[in-house]
Amino acid sequence: MTSNGGHGKASGRASNEGEGKRQRKSSNINISEDDKTLLQHNNWLKGLPLLTPAMCEPDADPNLANITDKIAKMWKSDFCWGSCFEPSFLAAIMYEGFLPTAHGGMDGPKEFVLLPKLHLERCIVHFPDLHIRKSWRRQAKHFTMSIDKLFDQVVDKCLEQHGESWLHPPIVDGFKRLFHSGGCGQVRMHSVELYKDGELVAGELGFSAGTSYCSLSGFSSASCAGSVQCIALAVHLHRSGMAMWDLGMGMAYKHTMGAKDIARLKFLAELHAARDKPVQTLAISACSTGDLIRLPLPIGGYVEVTQEHVQHAGRVGRVAGQAGAWVR
């Protein structure tokens, strides 16, 4: 998986500055002295809506949910900003549909700010649309996959491959604390690990909210490893009862797997339907990705069609035809 968090501080700067000011004016949430100083020293922040932990308080008016709804309907850009990296606040904005990123090199009291991203379009895999190429299936037998076993090592590998990019120290610390504490509310942090001959060769960081899973950033150091990791993860998510796989920003390789870009409000409607469902257990010990993809399952699960068939011979699909993961 490649990073979903790329950004530039010019995003939404000039044309949206008025909207950002109106959003802050409409909120009764007090702005901290540090945030006021950041605004004074970093003029581009004035064009972005501000999100604060105070919006998560029980008596907040408006609260984070209200603010998110207004942003989703009225804000014509992707990014907001904040200065808090506490795990509980990161969990709160992820629960509302934001993909958290960080930005460095700030002037003023803090070196880094949080740039939560609520995409105008979100790239989503609906499991009935999942595609599995024959080449990925052939390669899968060479790998094993685990989940939630090497979180810190996966972070290090992402940083090694992509540099800090948006994974700056305070957000990394927040993610690690959220993972090692077991999560907050409906939100859990996750790591995916793919091995070849016992060596960690691919993986990703992500989070779940109820039955929604979101990929954040990943790495790959072996041929086909990234593709196998994505497909094996998708099958595991579906088998585990997850309703949707959120891939952040649309990219060609995601569309190859069957992902589609959907409008912001449609994405939020689907997230709201999934996020309060019972939290699913995703952690697994190392298992063969080949077996994971090919394993025959009961009705509703994935099977491989091995007999001759004019349309489906050699393909992988779901029993009863409710959905398919078709090999191309």
C-alpha positions as a Python dict, from the first residue, in 0.01 Angstrom:
ca = {
    (1, 'M'): (0, 0, 0),
    (2, 'T'): (122, 347, -74),
    (3, 'S'): (62, 642, 150),
    (4, 'N'): (-283, 802, 150),
    (5, 'G'): (-173, 1116, 329),
    (6, 'G'): (7, 1330, 74),
    (7, 'H'): (-79, 1699, 98),
    (8, 'G'): (43, 2048, 37),
    (9, 'K'): (-22, 2345, 261),
    (10, 'A'): (-160, 2538, -33),
    (11, 'S'): (-469, 2316, -28),
    (12, 'G'): (-780, 2527, 18),
    (13, 'R'): (-566, 2831, 107),
    (14, 'A'): (-690, 3139, -71),
    (15, 'S'): (-1025, 3053, -226),
    (16, 'N'): (-1151, 2882, 89),
    (17, 'E'): (-1021, 3123, 351),
    (18, 'G'): (-1360, 3290, 389),
    (19, 'E'): (-1533, 2958, 442),
    (20, 'G'): (-1275, 2857, 703),
    (21, 'K'): (-1333, 3179, 895),
    (22, 'R'): (-1711, 3135, 879),
    (23, 'Q'): (-1679, 2781, 1012),
    (24, 'R'): (-1476, 2902, 1311),
    (25, 'K'): (-1713, 3195, 1370),
    (26, 'S'): (-2014, 2961, 1375),
    (27, 'S'): (-1856, 2753, 1651),
    (28, 'N'): (-1879, 2852, 2016),
    (29, 'I'): (-1567, 2644, 2093),
    (30, 'N'): (-1292, 2855, 2244),
    (31, 'I'): (-962, 2858, 2055),
    (32, 'S'): (-654, 2789, 2268),
    (33, 'E'): (-373, 3042, 2293),
    (34, 'D'): (-139, 2803, 2109),
    (35, 'D'): (-387, 2772, 1822),
    (36, 'K'): (-430, 3151, 1808),
    (37, 'T'): (-53, 3191, 1786),
    (38, 'L'): (-27, 2924, 1516),
    (39, 'L'): (-287, 3113, 1314),
    (40, 'Q'): (-95, 3437, 1355),
    (41, 'H'): (235, 3284, 1241),
    (42, 'N'): (100, 3054, 967),
    (43, 'N'): (-143, 3253, 759),
    (44, 'W'): (-238, 2956, 536),
    (45, 'L'): (-412, 2789, 831),
    (46, 'K'): (-673, 3066, 828),
    (47, 'G'): (-822, 2909, 516),
    (48, 'L'): (-893, 2577, 689),
    (49, 'P'): (-1157, 2475, 945),
    (50, 'L'): (-1016, 2414, 1293),
    (51, 'L'): (-1092, 2094, 1485),
    (52, 'T'): (-1025, 2083, 1861),
    (53, 'P'): (-1066, 1835, 2149),
    (54, 'A'): (-1318, 2075, 2305),
    (55, 'M'): (-1559, 1973, 2028),
    (56, 'C'): (-1555, 1620, 2173),
    (57, 'E'): (-1679, 1726, 2516),
    (58, 'P'): (-2026, 1594, 2613),
    (59, 'D'): (-2177, 1944, 2633),
    (60, 'A'): (-1998, 2088, 2328),
    (61, 'D'): (-2226, 2300, 2109),
    (62, 'P'): (-2167, 2247, 1826),
    (63, 'N'): (-1987, 1919, 1874),
    (64, 'L'): (-1746, 1738, 1643),
    (65, 'A'): (-2028, 1548, 1471),
    (66, 'N'): (-2215, 1874, 1397),
    (67, 'I'): (-1897, 2039, 1268),
    (68, 'T'): (-1814, 1739, 1050),
    (69, 'D'): (-2162, 1740, 898),
    (70, 'K'): (-2131, 2109, 815),
    (71, 'I'): (-1783, 2060, 667),
    (72, 'A'): (-1902, 1764, 460),
    (73, 'K'): (-2189, 1963, 308),
    (74, 'M'): (-2029, 2308, 271),
    (75, 'W'): (-1649, 2276, 262),
    (76, 'K'): (-1513, 2264, -94),
    (77, 'S'): (-1171, 2127, -3),
    (78, 'D'): (-1026, 1820, 171),
    (79, 'F'): (-824, 1944, 469),
    (80, 'C'): (-897, 2081, 814),
    (81, 'W'): (-639, 2146, 1084),
    (82, 'G'): (-577, 2101, 1456),
    (83, 'S'): (-289, 2086, 1699),
    (84, 'C'): (-382, 1791, 1922),
    (85, 'F'): (-232, 1446, 1865),
    (86, 'E'): (-376, 1273, 2171),
    (87, 'P'): (-496, 918, 2090),
    (88, 'S'): (-852, 992, 2203),
    (89, 'F'): (-875, 1292, 1966),
    (90, 'L'): (-725, 1097, 1677),
    (91, 'A'): (-983, 825, 1742),
    (92, 'A'): (-1263, 1085, 1751),
    (93, 'I'): (-1179, 1234, 1412),
    (94, 'M'): (-1127, 890, 1256),
    (95, 'Y'): (-1469, 787, 1388),
    (96, 'E'): (-1617, 1090, 1209),
    (97, 'G'): (-1457, 994, 877),
    (98, 'F'): (-1137, 1199, 870),
    (99, 'L'): (-809, 1046, 758),
    (100, 'P'): (-549, 1195, 996),
    (101, 'T'): (-223, 1333, 859),
    (102, 'A'): (45, 1561, 1005),
    (103, 'H'): (238, 1857, 865),
    (104, 'G'): (571, 1991, 991),
    (105, 'G'): (782, 2303, 968),
    (106, 'M'): (532, 2528, 1141),
    (107, 'D'): (618, 2870, 1281),
    (108, 'G'): (508, 2945, 1636),
    (109, 'P'): (465, 2737, 1952),
    (110, 'K'): (440, 2397, 1779),
    (111, 'E'): (650, 2239, 1506),
    (112, 'F'): (372, 2011, 1379),
    (113, 'V'): (1, 2042, 1316),
    (114, 'L'): (-265, 1784, 1247),
    (115, 'L'): (-423, 1799, 899),
    (116, 'P'): (-731, 1574, 905),
    (117, 'K'): (-847, 1495, 552),
    (118, 'L'): (-1211, 1447, 452),
    (119, 'H'): (-1181, 1371, 82),
    (120, 'L'): (-1428, 1516, -164),
    (121, 'E'): (-1422, 1165, -310),
    (122, 'R'): (-1323, 854, -115),
    (123, 'C'): (-1190, 536, -272),
    (124, 'I'): (-1388, 239, -137),
    (125, 'V'): (-1384, -136, -193),
    (126, 'H'): (-1724, -296, -163),
    (127, 'F'): (-1637, -663, -126),
    (128, 'P'): (-1880, -783, -395),
    (129, 'D'): (-1671, -579, -643),
    (130, 'L'): (-1332, -717, -536),
    (131, 'H'): (-1110, -841, -822),
    (132, 'I'): (-831, -1096, -775),
    (133, 'R'): (-591, -1134, -1069),
    (134, 'K'): (-461, -1481, -1155),
    (135, 'S'): (-104, -1358, -1114),
    (136, 'W'): (-176, -1246, -756),
    (137, 'R'): (-333, -1582, -675),
    (138, 'R'): (-31, -1769, -815),
    (139, 'Q'): (210, -1554, -613),
    (140, 'A'): (9, -1580, -290),
    (141, 'K'): (143, -1928, -210),
    (142, 'H'): (488, -1776, -150),
    (143, 'F'): (377, -1551, 137),
    (144, 'T'): (231, -1560, 486),
    (145, 'M'): (35, -1281, 656),
    (146, 'S'): (-34, -1175, 1014),
    (147, 'I'): (-228, -884, 1161),
    (148, 'D'): (-151, -675, 1470),
    (149, 'K'): (174, -858, 1550),
    (150, 'L'): (447, -607, 1453),
    (151, 'F'): (287, -262, 1468),
    (152, 'D'): (602, -67, 1559),
    (153, 'Q'): (811, -248, 1297),
    (154, 'V'): (553, -173, 1026),
    (155, 'V'): (565, 196, 1123),
    (156, 'D'): (945, 187, 1088),
    (157, 'K'): (921, 20, 746),
    (158, 'C'): (671, 280, 623),
    (159, 'L'): (903, 558, 736),
    (160, 'E'): (1200, 385, 577),
    (161, 'Q'): (1027, 362, 239),
    (162, 'H'): (838, 693, 227),
    (163, 'G'): (1028, 916, 469),
    (164, 'E'): (830, 1110, 726),
    (165, 'S'): (600, 1256, 458),
    (166, 'W'): (289, 1298, 678),
    (167, 'L'): (393, 1039, 942),
    (168, 'H'): (565, 1293, 1164),
    (169, 'P'): (668, 1206, 1524),
    (170, 'P'): (359, 1332, 1711),
    (171, 'I'): (109, 1143, 1494),
    (172, 'V'): (326, 830, 1501),
    (173, 'D'): (332, 854, 1882),
    (174, 'G'): (-46, 899, 1888),
    (175, 'F'): (-100, 597, 1663),
    (176, 'K'): (133, 380, 1872),
    (177, 'R'): (-36, 479, 2197),
    (178, 'L'): (-378, 413, 2046),
    (179, 'F'): (-267, 68, 1923),
    (180, 'H'): (-94, -41, 2243),
    (181, 'S'): (-385, 78, 2459),
    (182, 'G'): (-629, -141, 2265),
    (183, 'G'): (-810, 147, 2096),
    (184, 'C'): (-1065, 407, 2202),
    (185, 'G'): (-1440, 367, 2172),
    (186, 'Q'): (-1518, 198, 1841),
    (187, 'V'): (-1177, 277, 1690),
    (188, 'R'): (-881, 37, 1678),
    (189, 'M'): (-539, 78, 1515),
    (190, 'H'): (-405, -213, 1311),
    (191, 'S'): (-94, -333, 1136),
    (192, 'V'): (-76, -588, 855),
    (193, 'E'): (241, -790, 807),
    (194, 'L'): (337, -995, 500),
    (195, 'Y'): (634, -1232, 511),
    (196, 'K'): (837, -1422, 253),
    (197, 'D'): (1075, -1688, 385),
    (198, 'G'): (1027, -1541, 732),
    (199, 'E'): (1125, -1186, 627),
    (200, 'L'): (886, -892, 660),
    (201, 'V'): (846, -778, 296),
    (202, 'A'): (522, -577, 295),
    (203, 'G'): (263, -435, 530),
    (204, 'E'): (41, -145, 617),
    (205, 'L'): (-101, 69, 893),
    (206, 'G'): (-475, 112, 922),
    (207, 'F'): (-763, 157, 1160),
    (208, 'S'): (-1111, 20, 1206),
    (209, 'A'): (-1430, 181, 1330),
    (210, 'G'): (-1695, -81, 1392),
    (211, 'T'): (-1714, -277, 1065),
    (212, 'S'): (-1529, -17, 857),
    (213, 'Y'): (-1156, -56, 789),
    (214, 'C'): (-932, 222, 653),
    (215, 'S'): (-580, 182, 511),
    (216, 'L'): (-341, 464, 599),
    (217, 'S'): (7, 387, 468),
    (218, 'G'): (211, 86, 368),
    (219, 'F'): (536, -46, 226),
    (220, 'S'): (659, -322, -3),
    (221, 'S'): (1008, -454, -68),
    (222, 'A'): (945, -766, -279),
    (223, 'S'): (786, -826, -620),
    (224, 'C'): (407, -874, -600),
    (225, 'A'): (416, -848, -219),
    (226, 'G'): (206, -532, -203),
    (227, 'S'): (-65, -674, -429),
    (228, 'V'): (-78, -1005, -241),
    (229, 'Q'): (-99, -822, 91),
    (230, 'C'): (-391, -609, -32),
    (231, 'I'): (-591, -902, -168),
    (232, 'A'): (-525, -1128, 130),
    (233, 'L'): (-625, -845, 363),
    (234, 'A'): (-943, -784, 163),
    (235, 'V'): (-1048, -1149, 188),
    (236, 'H'): (-969, -1153, 560),
    (237, 'L'): (-1165, -832, 622),
    (238, 'H'): (-1468, -972, 444),
    (239, 'R'): (-1450, -1306, 624),
    (240, 'S'): (-1419, -1121, 955),
    (241, 'G'): (-1748, -939, 901),
    (242, 'M'): (-1620, -600, 788),
    (243, 'A'): (-1865, -406, 572),
    (244, 'M'): (-1631, -172, 382),
    (245, 'W'): (-1266, -109, 303),
    (246, 'D'): (-1170, 258, 284),
    (247, 'L'): (-859, 326, 71),
    (248, 'G'): (-851, 703, 104),
    (249, 'M'): (-749, 876, -217),
    (250, 'G'): (-832, 708, -548),
    (251, 'M'): (-537, 563, -741),
    (252, 'A'): (-509, 335, -1045),
    (253, 'Y'): (-384, 27, -858),
    (254, 'K'): (-677, 54, -614),
    (255, 'H'): (-924, 69, -901),
    (256, 'T'): (-760, -244, -1046),
    (257, 'M'): (-873, -430, -732),
    (258, 'G'): (-1231, -317, -789),
    (259, 'A'): (-1230, -2, -573),
    (260, 'K'): (-1455, 287, -673),
    (261, 'D'): (-1446, 658, -593),
    (262, 'I'): (-1762, 774, -419),
    (263, 'A'): (-1875, 1122, -317),
    (264, 'R'): (-1803, 1246, 33),
    (265, 'L'): (-2162, 1239, 159),
    (266, 'K'): (-2219, 887, 26),
    (267, 'F'): (-1899, 772, 195),
    (268, 'L'): (-2008, 923, 526),
    (269, 'A'): (-2350, 759, 500),
    (270, 'E'): (-2183, 419, 455),
    (271, 'L'): (-1939, 487, 738),
    (272, 'H'): (-2221, 585, 973),
    (273, 'A'): (-2397, 257, 895),
    (274, 'A'): (-2082, 60, 981),
    (275, 'R'): (-1900, 244, 1259),
    (276, 'D'): (-2133, 154, 1548),
    (277, 'K'): (-2158, -215, 1462),
    (278, 'P'): (-1982, -453, 1705),
    (279, 'V'): (-1603, -422, 1683),
    (280, 'Q'): (-1456, -713, 1487),
    (281, 'T'): (-1142, -901, 1591),
    (282, 'L'): (-895, -874, 1304),
    (283, 'A'): (-574, -998, 1468),
    (284, 'I'): (-436, -1326, 1330),
    (285, 'S'): (-109, -1515, 1358),
    (286, 'A'): (94, -1585, 1045),
    (287, 'C'): (-100, -1794, 793),
    (288, 'S'): (-53, -1880, 426),
    (289, 'T'): (-200, -1614, 198),
    (290, 'G'): (-246, -1880, -67),
    (291, 'D'): (-463, -2083, 168),
    (292, 'L'): (-645, -1770, 281),
    (293, 'I'): (-746, -1680, -73),
    (294, 'R'): (-827, -2035, -188),
    (295, 'L'): (-985, -2180, 127),
    (296, 'P'): (-1341, -2308, 56),
    (297, 'L'): (-1589, -2151, 296),
    (298, 'P'): (-1959, -2191, 385),
    (299, 'I'): (-2229, -2000, 201),
    (300, 'G'): (-2135, -1635, 175),
    (301, 'G'): (-1763, -1714, 179),
    (302, 'Y'): (-1503, -1734, -96),
    (303, 'V'): (-1451, -2050, -303),
    (304, 'E'): (-1243, -2144, -606),
    (305, 'V'): (-1431, -2285, -904),
    (306, 'T'): (-1218, -2585, -1007),
    (307, 'Q'): (-1450, -2763, -1251),
    (308, 'E'): (-1483, -2660, -1612),
    (309, 'H'): (-1732, -2379, -1653),
    (310, 'V'): (-1792, -2164, -1957),
    (311, 'Q'): (-1790, -1843, -1753),
    (312, 'H'): (-1632, -1908, -1413),
    (313, 'A'): (-1370, -2185, -1455),
    (314, 'G'): (-1065, -2113, -1241),
    (315, 'R'): (-1218, -1809, -1080),
    (316, 'V'): (-1268, -1721, -716),
    (317, 'G'): (-1614, -1616, -603),
    (318, 'R'): (-1866, -1624, -324),
    (319, 'V'): (-2105, -1912, -271),
    (320, 'A'): (-2468, -1847, -375),
    (321, 'G'): (-2362, -1567, -607),
    (322, 'Q'): (-2429, -1295, -351),
    (323, 'A'): (-2097, -1135, -436),
    (324, 'G'): (-1778, -1214, -622),
    (325, 'A'): (-1403, -1174, -610),
    (326, 'W'): (-1332, -1259, -969),
    (327, 'V'): (-992, -1352, -1108),
    (328, 'R'): (-902, -1163, -1427),
}
